[in-house]
Amino acid sequence: MRQIWKPFRALYFASLMMLIGSGLLSTYLGLRLAADHVDSLWVGALMAANYFGLVLGGKIGHRLIARVGHIRAYSACAGIVGAAVLGHGLVNFLPAWIFLRVIVGLGMMCQYMVIESWLNEQAEASQRGTVFSGYMIASYLGLVLGQLILVMHPGLGLELLMLVALCFALCLVPVALTRRIHPAPLRPAPMEPRFFIKRVPQSLSTVLGAGLIIGSFYGLAPLYASQQGLSTEQVGLFMGSCIFAGLLVQWPLGWLSDRYDRAVLIRFFAVILALAALPLAILKQVPLEVLFIAGFVCSLVKFCLYPLAVAFSNDHVEADRRVSLTAMLLVTYGVGASIGPLAAGVLMKMFGSHMLYAFFVFFALVLVWRIRPKAVTNLHQVDDAPLHHVAMPDSMSSSPLVACLDPRVDEQVVHDQMQSPPPEPSPEPEPQSDTPPQQPDLDNEQRLNEARP
């Protein structure tokens, strides 16, 4: 495995630096606004703006990369993101912060697209699963390390913003100095929302619920922990342990997913999430031990929802549509993650910080009601279902091009859908007459031939 990962060390390092900066920035902004006694609605709006930027970047990134190339697009976006991060320290006007968060999300999505297309270009077909797992580990590890920086540097001064900008400057180095050729240009994956809503409605519901829950967690959990009386160091440990739980659960989840019905597992984990979050939803103040244990268990199950939904949907979609499916799932997740922090922020402002976990309980119960294993007809199930479960990177650290690294997606399908020009409309068939075509008069023709000298 080390030999397979060795050629990708530079790209893994770039991903690691990006996620350290992104994870630290999200928690820092939440704690900074909490220290300034700003309404939780603004904290949720900042996280929603970040996810809106990520969704928007998925549309703009293709055009930018096609126009200037991978290295130039990545370099420009890293510079813009670094400048936007430092802009938070120059301006205290909250609407300006929301605009800066949109810019950060948009730029990071373009960076994800460059890294993922490069990984796919360099990975052999037999190594894609291993390369994919290395990318996932780098993503989760970066998010965890970003939280642990708060343990070593608990102050909420401008030094942390400078550190975030430093991470985005360092992630630029391995890509800018590469001697490899540019990856082949990629086209945006086609979106077929009506088809997927009819084909995999329960998977889309799970992804939407996961976006609502996880987006709210990243945006508002630091504020919740701070209002529970935790210090900055303890907030960093709490967030780091919760995100580490998401990494820890991926491999046991794969074992379960390959052996049991995935719809049943989604419903089961939703029940566990509702039960684990219930004490934090009911009690306005909880002991430190209960907070860490319940938060860890909640994270174990809530980070299972998105990978299970991806695996469940792939079981019912043909191989030539799985690139489009990945794009649809990520957009659905982004919509949920944009709405969730806003809705949870309103509840926290009106009823208290414990409403964050009440929000989790509510949508976990919605998933319990919405996911009905007996309603799965298996009418469109692929022949080799259930497909092998693949551990997925956190959805805030991937783009629609992550489908290129998914070993469940055939390499030729990826090439055909993402690189070929759009199909030209087929010419309309010529109108056919209702009367049958006239047959030649053979008798007259024979008489003429006999009359000729």
Protein Blocks (a to p, Z undefined) as FASTA:
>chain_A
ZZmmmmmmmmmmmmmmmmmmmmmmmmmmmmmmmmnopafklmmmmmmmmmmmmmmmmmmm
mmmmmmnojklmmmmmmmmmmmmmmmmmmpccfklmmmmmmmmmmmmmmmmmmmmmmmmm
mpcfklmmmmmmmmmmmmmmmmmmmmmmmmmmmcfcfklmmmmmmmmmmmmmmmmmpcbd
cddddddddddfklmmmmmmmlmmmmmmmmmmmmmmmmmmmmmmmmnopafklmmmmmmm
mmmmmmmmmmmmmmmmmmmcfklmmmmmmmmmmmmmmmmmmpmbdcfklmmmmmmmmmmm
mmmmmmmmmmmmmmmccfklmmmmmmmmmmmmmmmmmmmmmmmmmmmmmnojklmmmmmm
mmmmmmmmmpcfklpnolmgcfklccdddddddfklccfklmmmmmkbcfklmmmmmmmc
cdddddddddddfbdcddddfklmmmmmmmpZZ
